[in-house]
Amino acid sequence: MVAILLLRHDLRLADNPALRAAMAAGRQVIPVFIRAPEEEDEWARGAASRWWLHQSLEDLRGGLRRRGSRLVIRRGPTAETLLRLARECGAEAVFWNGGCEPAVVRALESAGIAARGLAGNLLFEPGTIGNRSGQPFQVFTAFWKACLRAPGPAAPLAAPRRVPGPAKWPESLTVRDLKLEPEADWAGGLRQAWHPGEAGGRRRMKAFLRGAVGAYAKDRDRPDLAGTSRLSPHLHFGEVSARQVWQAACGAGRAAEPFLRQLVWREFAHHLLFHYPDMPREPLRAAFRGFPWVEDAGGLRAWQRGMTGYPLVDAGMRELWQTGWMHNRVRMVAASFLVKDLLIRWQEGAAWFRDMLVDADLANNTFGWQWCAGCGADAAPYSRIFNPSIQGRKFDPEGRYVRSWIPELAGVQDRWIHRPWEAPAEALAAAGVELGRTYPRPIVAHEAARRRALKIKGV
């Protein structure tokens, strides 16, 4: 018997329940990845995410080959492509992890093909964690406590030594045929910063848990330190599973609890998107649906390029451009600046992050932007407006992070590094900085922008 393993956000061989279920049924397994046109809509993968996907698929292809299997790659609508492939190879079942569109399931079952989804991409499946009235949580602390009361995640599954395949393999595109990598090679910074794939994800997880997890609560807000796990893209593409990370982190003892909370914060975002599928378009809080956002193309462009005149914001935006990633504390500051200081709609920021981030996850990206704008679940109060200079002095006290991404400010003294516009002329001259020429003046005065934001009524 032949079964198709549909791979999407689970590009790994270890802890892959759908793979194990297909093999347990005594079937010959055909792993397939489909680039479907229905996924190339307004929430399509961005350029950085597509680059990562290319590398991850190549890594998975190698892992399958070493186990006597192959990765079949196809293009086309998911349902039609699966039905065509099933006819070609005589498949009687399709397995996958996570949710699958009801239309795909109906098409398979109508053709007499068994369709089976497994829980494998989250710690707790959406719909299984609710409050006493059965409604979804909108406050994280309550969600976290409910998760701790629930039966814990199942133990991760080992990777199979061999994956049984058919006697005759169906035709396949190559990864390169998908044209995921950029035609103009701008990905040098990404290649330098990351090692996509299952092995790369495991190495990063082990390095973090061996070194930084004990100081995570203290260091995670410091962009100048290697205090975070940087596992987000590996989790997004399913190169490591949430269950693998959870189990490994639990082995680190009580010191790992702050990190486990962040893993469940990620979970919270996915549960919210499941219950509120309009979140990427509409704020959860109805009061924000008529918010008087400002159209400011120049401000948006300066923010995107890391040229706002606020060093912590600009350093983060330049880190994003170079590496496809940004430290979470700096993401919050940069997002607050866009939506509060410039009053540019949060959807504009979410779209830019979606294109630029290697960990561009629709649920987490949307949740994060609504949190910063004050319009989502468990959001920061609208009145919380981050001061970029104060945030910089608090979390990058010696300016190492800023200097690493804004070399034109490298010579500025620590006391002025987060507010160069206040530095004496002789201090700027000594550092080789000429505001307005070598580095921009602030595009908006923060205190005036803060007062303007707070005058808006009804939120």
N, C-alpha and C positions, 0 to 999 in steps of 0.2 A: 504494500500500500504506500501511496505517496501523499505527503502533506506539504503545504506551502507555509513557510514561516515569514510573515510580513514584518519587516523591521522598519522602525520609524525613529522614535526617540529612545531607543534601547540598543545602541550599537555596541554590544558587548556579548561575550560568550559566557562569562561567569554570572551567576544569579540572573539567568534569563528564563523565567518560568515557562514562557511559550515554547522556547526551544526544548526544554526538558519534557514538557507535556507532549509535544509532537514525537519526541524520541520514545517516550514511555509507551506510546500507543503502538509501538513496533513499526513505525513508518520510516520511509526514506524521506529525508527532509530536504526541501529546496528553499534556502534562504533567499529572500528577494527584497530589494529596495526599489520603490517606485517614486519617480519624480512626477507628481501629479499636477495637472493644471489647476485643479481646485485649491491647491495649496499656494498657488502663485497669485493670491488675491491681495487685498490691501494689507494683510498681515503676513505677507511673504517674508521669507528669510532675507535679512540684509546682506550687504556685501561681505562684511567680516564673518558673519555666520556661515555664508556659503563657502568661504575659504576654509573654515574649520571643518565643515561637512565633507569637503573633498578629502582632506587629510584623514578624517575619521573613517570614511568608507574604505580608503586604501588600507588602513590599518586593520579593519575588520576583514577585508578580503584576504589579507595575509594570514590572519588568525584562522580563518576557515580553511584556507589551503593547507595549512600545517596539520589540520585535523581531517584531511581527506575530503573536504567539501569545497564549495564554491559560493560566491555571491553573485546572484543573478540580478542584473540591473535593467530596469525597463522605464519607459516614459509612457504617460497616458493617464486617463481618468482611472482612479483606483479600482472601481468595481469592474469596468470593462477589461482593464489590464489583468486583474486577477482571474476573471472568467476565461480570458484567452489563454493565459498561462496554464490554468487548470486543465483546459481541453488539450493543450499541447502535451502535457506530461501525465495526464490521467489522475490528477490529484483529487482526493475525496474530502479533504479538509483544509481549512486555513486557520492558523493560530497566530495570535498577536498579543502584545502586552498593552495594557491601558485600554482606553475607550476607542471605539471605532464608530464611524458614522452609521446611523441606522440604515441609510439607503444602501450602503455596501453590504451590510449583514443581510438585508432582505434580498438583494440580488444574488448573493451566494446561496442562501437557503432555497430560493426559488429554482435555482439550477441544481438542487440536490446535493450541494456541497456543505458539509458541516462547517459552521463558523463559531470559533471559540476564542473569547478574549480572556486573558489572565491578568491578575493584579500584579504588576511588577515594576511600575515606574514611580510609585509614591509609597510612603510609609503606611498611610491609611487611605483607602479608596474614598473619593468624594461621595457624599451621601451617608457615610458611616459615622461621621462625627457631627452630632447636633445637640442643641440645648434640650431642656426637659420637655419643651413643646414640640420637639422635632424640627425646629427651624435652624437654619445655618447660623453659626456664630459670626458676629461682626466685631467682636473684641478679642484681641489675640490672647490675652491672659486667660480668659475663660476657655478658649480653644485649646491652649497649651495644657491646662489642667485636665480637660476632657480627654486629650490624647494620652496623658499619663495614666488616667483611669482605665482606658481601653486596653484590650489585649495587645501586647506588644507586637511589633513587626516580626514576621517569621524569619527564621535564620536564613541567611543567603545560601544560594545553591552554588556548588562548585562548577567550574567549567568542565564540559565533557572532554575526554581525551580524544574521542573521535566523533564525528557527526556523520551518520550514514546518509549516503546520497543515492540518487537513481543511477541505473546502468547507463542511461543516455541523458546528458544534460541539455536543457533547452538553451537556445541562443540568448546572448546577453550583450548589452552595451558595456563599454568600459566606463570607469569613473570619469575619465577625461571627456567622454562623449557628453556628459551632463553639463559641461562648460560652467562649472561652479567657480573656478578660479578666475581672477581678473585678467583681462587681456593685457592691460598695462600693469607691470609688476610693481604694485604698491605695498605688497604684503611682507616686505623684508622685516619690518618691526614685529609683525605677528610671528614670523618664523623664529625670530630671536627670542621671543618671550614665552613661547608655548610649545608643547609637545602633544598634539592631539592624539587621541586613541586610547584604547583600554589600558595598555601598559603605562602610558604617560599618566593617566588618571590614577592608577594604583600607586605609582611612584610619588605623585604629589600628595595623595592621601596619607601614605605612610610617612613621608617627610614631615608633614604638618603635625600628625599625631605623635611623632617621635620628638619633635622639637618645640613647636610654637603653641600647642593646645593648652599647656599649663599656664601660659601667660595670656591666653586669648582674651579673658575679661578685661585685662589691663591694657593690652596693646592693640586690640582690634580697631580702635578709633584713630590710631596713629598711622597716617599714610607714609611717614618717613621710616617706619619699621616694617619688617616682614611678619606682621602679626595676624594675618588672615589666612584662610586655607587656600584661596584661589581655586577652589574646586567647582565654582559655578558653571563654567562651560562644560566640564566633564559630566556634571550632573544633568545639565540641560540636554546633552546629546545621549545620555544614558550610557556613557563609557564606563562609569561606575554607577551603581544603583544607590538610591537613598538608604536601602537596607544594609548594604555593605558599609556605607559611611557610618550609619547609626551603630551597628554592631561594633565596628572598630573603635569608634569614639567612646562607647560605653566601657570598653576595656581600659580606657585611660582613667576611670574613676570619677570622683566628684569634680575634679578640675575641668572636666569636659562639659559640665552642664550648661554653661553659657553658650558653648558652640552648638550643643544639641537644641537649645532654644532657637538658634538661628536656622537650623535645619528644619524645625517645625514652622518657623516664620515663612520659609519657602513653601512648605506644605500648605499653610494658611492661604497663601496667594492662589494656589491651584484650586483649593476648595471654593474660594470666592468666585473665581472665574467660572467654575462649573455651575454654581448656583445663580450667578449674575453674568450671563454671557455677553451682555451689552457693555460691560465695563470698559473695554478698550475705546469705546466711542463716547459713552455718557458717564458723568460722575454719579457715584452712588448716592451722594447727598443731593436731594432735589433742589436745595437752595442755590446750588451752583449752576443750575441749568441756564440761568439768565445772567451769568456773571459778565461784567463789562470788560472782557479781555481787550487788549490793545494790539492793533496790527502794527508791527515794528520790524520791517524786513532788515533794516540796518542793525538793530539791536540783536536780532536772531543770528544774523551772519557773524557779528562780532563774538557772540557767545559760542557759536559753532567752531570758530577758528581759534578760540582761546586768546581773544584780544579785547577783553572787557576792561582791562586796567586793574582788575582785582586778582592778585597773584595766585591765591589758592584756587579760585575758579578757573583761571587760565591754565594753571598747571594740570588740573584734572582733565580739562578738555583736550589738552595736548597729549596727555598720557593716553586718553581714549583714541585719539587719531593715530598715534604711533603703535599702540599695542592691542587695541580692541577691547580694552578693559579699563576700569577706573575704580579706585578704592571707594568702598561704600560710604564712608564719612564724606568724602569729597563729592560723591554723587548727590548726596543730600544737600550739600552747600550749593553745588552748581544748579541743581533743580530749583532750590529755593530762590536763587538769584534770578532765574528765568521767569518763574511764575509770580514772584512777589516784588522784586526790584523792577523788573521790566514789564510785568503784567501781561506776558505772552502766554497764550493758552498752553496748558500742560500737554495737550495732544501733540503740539509741535516738538516739544522736548522728547516725548516718548517716541515719536517717529525718528528723530535723529539718533537716539540711543539704539533703537531697533536696527538701524542700518549699520551702526558703527560697532556695536558690542559683539564679541564672540560668544557671550552668554546671553544673547538677546532672547529672553524667554517672555512670551506674551503675557503670561500670568504675573510673573514677578515684576516685569517692566511696568505694566499697567498699575499694579498695586503700589509700587514704589512712587510713581508719579502722582497718583491720587493721594497718597499719604502726604507727600511734600506740599501738594496744593491745598491740603486740608479738606478735600472733597470726597474722600473714600472711607473705607472701613478702618476703624481704629486709627484714624488719621491724626497727625499732629494738628493741634488747633490752628485755625487760619491765622491767628494773631502771632504764632511762632514764626518769626522771620529771622533767618540766620544772618548774622553780621559776618561777612567773609573775613574781615581783618581779625576779629576776635576769635573766630573758629581757627584761623591760621595760627595765631599766637598760642592757642590752647593745644592744638593737636599736631602742629609742626613747629614747635617752639624755636628750633634753631634754623628753620627755613631749609632744611636739607631736601625735603620733597619739592618745594618750589624751585630751588636751584637746579635740581636734577632735570626738570622739564622746561624751565625758562632760563637758559644759559645767559641771556642778556642781563639778568639780575644777579648773576653769580657773585659779583663783588659788593653787593649792597649789604650793609651791616645788619645783624640780626634784628636790632630794634626797629628797623625800617622795612624789613623784607616783605612784610604783609601790608604795608601802607606807604609805598614809596612816594606817593604824592604829598605826604607830610614831611618827607626828609628835607633837611637843609640843602640848599643848592650845592654847597661845597661837598656834602656827603655823596650826592648823586654824581657830581663831576668826578670825584675820586673813584667811583665805581664804574665810570664810563657810561652812565645812563643819562639820556636826554629824553625826558617825558614828552610824548607826542611824536618822537622820531624813532628812538631805539626801543621804546616800550610805551604803550598807549596810556594816556590819562584815563581815569575812570569814565566810562560812558554814561554813568548816572551817579549822582550823589546818594549814597546808601541811606542816610538818615532822612533825606527828603523823599526818597522812594518808599521808605518804610511808612512814613506818615501818609503818603498818598494811598498806599495799600490799605492801611487801617481805617481810612475814611469811607471805604466802600461798605455800604450797609447791607444787611440781610444775610450775611454769611457768618 
